[in-house]
Amino acid sequence: MNRRKRRNTSEPKKPFSTKAYVAAGVAAGSLIVCLCTLLWSVSVAGNTSPMAGGIGMLAFFAAVGSFISGAGVFRNQTYNKKSRYLGLFVPGAAFLVWLCIYVAGLVIG
């Protein structure tokens, strides 16, 4: 008996997700803003202008938005895992850093 072999005809994975890389880039930019804001605050002994708080909040919202965007890309199975993980973990780390800073600010101050 000749049986036909079934071939697994899955489509090849796309090499990278542009949306995931943009989300990771926005989150990395948010972390750079976080570092610069912290260094600025330390250099002036905590007497920063309200503009520093506004910049920090905008960077926090950018981190949250990039995390949501990266999570949306993570569910898309057509891209390889490396780009999907990059688009999820970098924004997740940025979100956690900002969240810890704000919680520490509420507890300390």
Secondary structure by P-SEA (a helix, b strand, c coil): cbbbbbcccccccccccaaaaaaaaaaaaaaaaaaaaaaaaaaacccccaaaaaaaaaaaaaaaaaaaaaaaaaacccccaaaaaaacaaaaaaaaaaaaaaaaaaaac
